[in-house]
Amino acid sequence: MGSMSETHRRVLLAKPRGYCAGVDRAVQAVELALERFGAPVYVRKQIVHNTHVVGELEKRGAIFVEETDEVPEGNVVVFSAHGIAPQVREAAEKQGLKAIDATCPLVTKVHNEARRFAANDYDIFLIGHEGHEEVIGTTGEAPARVRLVDGIEGAAKVDVRDPEKVVWLSQTTLSVDETVQTVSALKERFPQLIDPPSDDICYATQNRQAAVKVIAKDADVVIVVGSRNSSNSVRLVEVAKDAGASTAFLVDNADEMDENWLDGASTVGVTSGASVPEVLVNGVLGKLARLGFADVEEVEAVKEKMSFQLPRELRK
């Protein structure tokens, strides 16, 4: 490491990064529900896929459950940003729960598309990761019509009733490039395949991937702040490596960083997933500064100005 002192050490900080409009809305929904109804407020699944955010909300009186049947009758339940199958909403109504739906509006759009195409007797290829909450919710809108396609391998195996009546939809947090490859693999097998009316991969996922590509090509190491169950954060690590970073790591916070990652590095890229509060990024920047990477240059790839209205149950 002796020669490191002569090299200029810097951090390239991706923008946009961190909270998207859907996450911001979902977290605010829980905070407002706690203010308005008092603790406890129950939340089905993690409101967003971030360990820190969930922990902070628990301190304020949110109780996270896997299913609505764990919520005592008459209580408030918030549905997470990832969306729910219709059966979940019905179960909450039967139990007399006061439900607040914090599903991201961009996920709701995919649900609406699934319902509409199913009603018109299409088979739907849903590109996404098996077991992801968003995929489970979207599939629940039309279980008999949805076929999950998990990447290019999935595209080779999937079958439908009528190859002339097929449409594809996708999980909103996928890698843009990988989804394009999966769609083209599907179109080779199903030339009549139609595209959704608008792109399903959310603006925030696309923008964060575009921003990490810009910094990755100049970075020796890229650090992505995000939780391991956050699909969009995991994708950022993959995109960074594909875009030219020598290596990339996912950390929940600064404590998970290993100083050895920086051996021989002069440029470190930093970004964060769409469910990550800025305080965690600041922690990583603070640790990097202590390790000699104090010069931070923010690199803006895309201007982002999206915001969503609060769930209607919480509007004044």
C-alpha positions as a printed NumPy array, in Angstrom:
array([[  0.   ,   0.   ,   0.   ],
       [  3.08 ,   2.291,   0.16 ],
       [  2.453,   3.938,  -3.196],
       [ -1.139,   4.805,  -2.24 ],
       [ -0.088,   8.126,  -0.734],
       [  0.901,   9.419,  -4.179],
       [ -2.373,   8.462,  -5.844],
       [ -5.334,  10.768,  -5.593],
       [ -8.083,   8.984,  -3.673],
       [-11.645,   9.957,  -4.459],
       [-15.236,   8.838,  -4.159],
       [-17.704,   9.024,  -7.05 ],
       [-21.182,   9.29 ,  -5.534],
       [-24.013,   8.252,  -7.849],
       [-27.09 ,  10.422,  -8.255],
       [-29.927,   9.526,  -8.208],
       [-29.572,   6.987,  -5.396],
       [-31.555,   5.942,  -2.34 ],
       [-35.238,   6.473,  -1.649],
       [-37.599,   6.404,  -4.605],
       [-41.046,   7.993,  -4.526],
       [-42.776,   4.655,  -3.82 ],
       [-40.563,   3.869,  -0.825],
       [-40.873,   7.396,   0.532],
       [-44.67 ,   7.117,   0.303],
       [-44.747,   3.683,   1.986],
       [-42.511,   4.702,   4.912],
       [-44.511,   7.915,   5.385],
       [-47.703,   5.835,   5.369],
       [-46.519,   3.827,   8.396],
       [-45.284,   6.955,  10.218],
       [-48.587,   8.78 ,   9.595],
       [-50.65 ,   5.748,  10.607],
       [-48.718,   5.629,  13.912],
       [-49.388,   9.333,  14.465],
       [-53.051,   9.114,  13.553],
       [-54.068,   5.806,  15.138],
       [-51.367,   5.353,  17.773],
       [-49.228,   2.258,  18.298],
       [-49.354,  -0.53 ,  17.512],
       [-49.785,  -0.351,  13.752],
       [-49.337,  -3.709,  12.042],
       [-47.467,  -4.018,   8.746],
       [-47.793,  -7.079,   6.516],
       [-44.271,  -8.087,   5.381],
       [-41.374,  -5.617,   5.451],
       [-42.796,  -2.241,   4.391],
       [-39.713,  -1.856,   2.172],
       [-36.726,  -4.182,   1.851],
       [-34.354,  -2.408,   4.22 ],
       [-33.278,  -3.666,   7.651],
       [-32.58 ,  -0.188,   9.089],
       [-35.944,   1.275,   8.022],
       [-37.846,  -1.698,   9.487],
       [-35.898,  -1.417,  12.763],
       [-36.59 ,   2.329,  13.092],
       [-40.32 ,   1.831,  12.501],
       [-40.401,  -1.005,  15.072],
       [-38.969,   1.391,  17.661],
       [-41.9  ,   3.712,  16.98 ],
       [-44.522,   0.989,  17.475],
       [-44.894,  -0.768,  14.131],
       [-45.303,  -4.544,  14.359],
       [-44.269,  -6.502,  11.271],
       [-46.178,  -9.706,  10.526],
       [-46.043, -12.233,   7.705],
       [-49.802, -12.541,   7.196],
       [-52.955, -10.647,   8.171],
       [-54.204, -13.509,  10.378],
       [-51.511, -12.467,  12.89 ],
       [-53.209,  -9.074,  13.314],
       [-55.786,  -8.849,  16.119],
       [-59.32 ,  -8.017,  14.936],
       [-60.136,  -4.335,  14.468],
       [-56.502,  -3.167,  14.248],
       [-54.758,  -1.125,  11.562],
       [-52.712,  -3.039,   8.973],
       [-50.476,  -1.463,   6.323],
       [-49.77 ,  -3.384,   3.113],
       [-46.147,  -3.073,   1.962],
       [-44.866,  -1.224,  -1.111],
       [-44.448,  -4.515,  -3.017],
       [-48.175,  -5.106,  -3.493],
       [-50.533,  -7.9  ,  -2.5  ],
       [-52.682, -10.545,  -4.134],
       [-56.461,  -9.82 ,  -3.986],
       [-56.929, -12.683,  -1.479],
       [-54.893, -10.728,   1.088],
       [-57.202,  -7.722,   0.825],
       [-60.24 ,  -9.988,   1.163],
       [-58.769, -11.693,   4.238],
       [-58.156,  -8.313,   5.902],
       [-61.762,  -7.259,   5.229],
       [-63.108, -10.525,   6.692],
       [-61.063,  -9.929,   9.844],
       [-62.449,  -6.412,  10.216],
       [-59.006,  -4.824,   9.887],
       [-58.534,  -1.188,   8.933],
       [-56.286,  -1.578,   5.881],
       [-53.955,   1.068,   4.481],
       [-52.583,   0.105,   1.084],
       [-49.015,   1.408,   0.632],
       [-48.467,  -0.518,  -2.626],
       [-46.242,   1.5  ,  -4.935],
       [-48.416,   3.051,  -7.709],
       [-46.015,   1.611, -10.305],
       [-46.647,  -1.891,  -8.945],
       [-50.4  ,  -1.183,  -8.971],
       [-50.051,  -0.319, -12.674],
       [-48.591,  -3.805, -13.346],
       [-51.468,  -5.383, -11.364],
       [-53.99 ,  -3.468, -13.474],
       [-52.276,  -4.636, -16.676],
       [-52.341,  -8.259, -15.463],
       [-56.068,  -8.059, -14.746],
       [-56.843,  -6.402, -18.079],
       [-54.869,  -8.863, -20.213],
       [-56.255, -11.844, -18.289],
       [-59.798, -10.543, -18.847],
       [-59.011, -10.474, -22.584],
       [-57.877, -14.121, -22.381],
       [-54.14 , -13.525, -22.837],
       [-51.478, -15.669, -21.271],
       [-49.064, -13.402, -19.4  ],
       [-45.324, -13.945, -19.128],
       [-44.33 , -12.31 , -15.857],
       [-40.582, -11.705, -15.899],
       [-39.322, -11.772, -12.34 ],
       [-37.763, -13.688,  -9.476],
       [-39.626, -16.617,  -7.977],
       [-40.803, -15.975,  -4.431],
       [-40.364, -12.188,  -4.566],
       [-43.319, -10.487,  -2.863],
       [-44.055,  -8.348,  -5.888],
       [-44.227, -11.41 ,  -8.165],
       [-46.529, -13.215,  -5.709],
       [-48.855, -10.185,  -5.598],
       [-49.029,  -9.716,  -9.375],
       [-49.527, -13.453,  -9.996],
       [-52.427, -13.382,  -7.528],
       [-54.369, -11.057,  -9.865],
       [-54.659, -13.805, -12.495],
       [-53.085, -17.054, -11.27 ],
       [-54.494, -19.153, -14.128],
       [-53.034, -16.83 , -16.784],
       [-49.627, -15.814, -15.369],
       [-46.488, -17.791, -16.261],
       [-43.381, -16.796, -14.304],
       [-40.268, -16.348, -16.448],
       [-37.129, -16.129, -14.302],
       [-34.435, -14.959, -16.727],
       [-33.317, -16.357, -20.079],
       [-33.373, -19.977, -18.794],
       [-37.026, -19.505, -17.877],
       [-37.785, -18.156, -21.349],
       [-36.555, -21.405, -22.91 ],
       [-38.885, -23.577, -20.813],
       [-42.166, -21.687, -20.477],
       [-45.334, -22.841, -22.296],
       [-48.707, -21.279, -23.078],
       [-52.136, -22.277, -24.379],
       [-52.095, -20.067, -27.485],
       [-48.754, -18.656, -28.72 ],
       [-50.705, -15.978, -30.642],
       [-52.216, -14.455, -27.48 ],
       [-49.281, -13.642, -25.238],
       [-48.038, -10.496, -23.501],
       [-45.119,  -9.886, -21.16 ],
       [-45.08 ,  -7.887, -17.91 ],
       [-42.249,  -7.587, -15.393],
       [-41.327,  -7.12 , -11.773],
       [-40.49 ,  -3.418, -11.383],
       [-37.036,  -3.865,  -9.786],
       [-35.189,  -5.989, -12.352],
       [-32.008,  -5.256, -14.269],
       [-33.037,  -3.332, -17.39 ],
       [-30.431,  -5.055, -19.585],
       [-31.269,  -8.548, -18.367],
       [-34.993,  -7.963, -18.926],
       [-34.331,  -6.84 , -22.508],
       [-32.414, -10.107, -23.078],
       [-35.226, -12.19 , -21.558],
       [-37.845, -10.445, -23.723],
       [-35.841, -11.047, -26.896],
       [-35.447, -14.742, -25.948],
       [-39.243, -14.93 , -25.487],
       [-39.86 , -13.177, -28.819],
       [-37.717, -15.751, -30.617],
       [-40.031, -18.467, -29.335],
       [-43.249, -16.429, -29.491],
       [-43.084, -13.971, -32.418],
       [-46.626, -12.696, -31.655],
       [-45.618, -11.628, -28.134],
       [-46.872,  -8.126, -27.379],
       [-45.221,  -5.54 , -25.136],
       [-46.927,  -3.934, -22.143],
       [-48.478,  -0.501, -22.873],
       [-45.583,   1.09 , -21.   ],
       [-42.327,  -0.137, -19.512],
       [-42.901,  -1.992, -16.221],
       [-39.394,  -1.55 , -14.797],
       [-39.783,   1.453, -12.573],
       [-38.194,   4.815, -13.316],
       [-36.174,   4.661, -10.078],
       [-34.708,   1.222, -10.817],
       [-33.732,   2.379, -14.314],
       [-32.28 ,   5.686, -13.098],
       [-30.212,   4.078, -10.328],
       [-28.849,   1.523, -12.792],
       [-28.01 ,   4.299, -15.29 ],
       [-26.195,   6.257, -12.545],
       [-24.158,   3.28 , -11.305],
       [-23.062,   2.534, -14.893],
       [-21.626,   6.057, -15.159],
       [-19.511,   5.771, -11.988],
       [-18.597,   2.076, -12.395],
       [-16.489,   2.576, -15.498],
       [-14.121,   4.847, -13.534],
       [-14.219,   2.985, -10.209],
       [-11.855,   0.347,  -8.819],
       [-14.456,  -0.676,  -6.261],
       [-18.196,   0.062,  -6.079],
       [-20.012,  -0.063,  -2.746],
       [-23.788,  -0.432,  -2.97 ],
       [-25.667,   0.334,   0.227],
       [-28.73 ,  -1.898,   0.539],
       [-30.167,  -5.009,   2.171],
       [-29.681,  -8.482,   0.723],
       [-33.413,  -9.052,   0.256],
       [-33.702,  -5.842,  -1.796],
       [-33.943,  -6.943,  -5.425],
       [-33.03 ,  -3.53 ,  -6.843],
       [-29.958,  -3.234,  -4.565],
       [-28.683,  -6.689,  -5.572],
       [-29.161,  -5.712,  -9.236],
       [-27.029,  -2.559,  -8.711],
       [-24.061,  -4.746,  -7.699],
       [-24.477,  -6.833, -10.872],
       [-24.876,  -3.757, -13.094],
       [-21.762,  -2.13 , -11.57 ],
       [-19.635,  -5.19 , -12.366],
       [-21.067,  -5.473, -15.885],
       [-20.345,  -1.767, -16.467],
       [-16.642,  -2.065, -15.729],
       [-16.067,  -1.881, -11.968],
       [-13.274,  -4.278, -10.958],
       [-15.401,  -5.39 ,  -8.05 ],
       [-18.605,  -4.379,  -6.236],
       [-19.991,  -5.108,  -2.777],
       [-23.41 ,  -4.875,  -1.111],
       [-23.449,  -3.589,   2.472],
       [-26.34 ,  -2.83 ,   4.81 ],
       [-24.26 ,  -0.107,   6.496],
       [-20.687,   1.118,   7.075],
       [-20.012,  -1.599,   9.705],
       [-20.139,  -4.258,   6.98 ],
       [-17.376,  -2.622,   4.938],
       [-14.006,  -4.378,   4.852],
       [-10.972,  -2.084,   4.654],
       [ -9.166,  -4.707,   2.548],
       [-11.596,  -4.006,  -0.3  ],
       [ -9.81 ,  -0.681,  -0.778],
       [ -6.288,  -2.117,  -1.14 ],
       [ -4.734,  -0.55 ,  -4.217],
       [ -7.898,   1.413,  -5.035],
       [ -7.809,   5.081,  -5.929],
       [-11.475,   5.567,  -6.958],
       [-14.439,   4.169,  -5.028],
       [-17.964,   4.392,  -6.402],
       [-20.866,   4.642,  -3.94 ],
       [-24.582,   4.292,  -4.537],
       [-27.649,   2.968,  -2.706],
       [-30.792,   1.012,  -3.486],
       [-34.25 ,   2.533,  -3.748],
       [-35.223,   1.632,  -0.165],
       [-32.112,   3.035,   1.532],
       [-32.212,   6.18 ,   3.704],
       [-29.421,   8.707,   3.089],
       [-28.175,   8.387,   6.685],
       [-26.721,   4.972,   5.783],
       [-24.907,   6.383,   2.751],
       [-23.476,   9.16 ,   4.926],
       [-22.143,   6.492,   7.295],
       [-20.308,   4.796,   4.42 ],
       [-18.914,   8.142,   3.18 ],
       [-17.741,   8.917,   6.734],
       [-15.881,   5.611,   6.976],
       [-14.323,   6.114,   3.528],
       [-13.155,   9.6  ,   4.574],
       [-11.464,   8.125,   7.645],
       [ -9.684,   5.668,   5.345],
       [ -8.331,   8.491,   3.179],
       [-11.143,   8.802,   0.629],
       [-12.386,  12.239,   1.673],
       [-12.772,  13.798,  -1.774],
       [-16.384,  13.145,  -2.853],
       [-17.663,  14.024,  -6.31 ],
       [-21.387,  13.589,  -6.944],
       [-22.111,  12.368, -10.464],
       [-25.673,  13.008, -11.652],
       [-26.773,  10.724, -14.49 ],
       [-30.485,  11.568, -14.633],
       [-32.688,  14.295, -13.142],
       [-35.364,  12.777, -10.909],
       [-38.451,  14.634,  -9.686],
       [-41.1  ,  11.96 ,  -9.161],
       [-43.462,  12.029,  -6.175],
       [-46.643,  10.142,  -5.316],
       [-49.734,  11.061,  -3.317],
       [-50.172,   9.319,   0.032],
       [-52.511,   6.279,   0.177],
       [-56.077,   7.575,   0.052],
       [-56.819,   6.193,   3.544],
       [-54.307,   8.731,   4.934],
       [-55.128,  11.822,   2.898],
       [-56.67 ,  14.627,   4.874]])
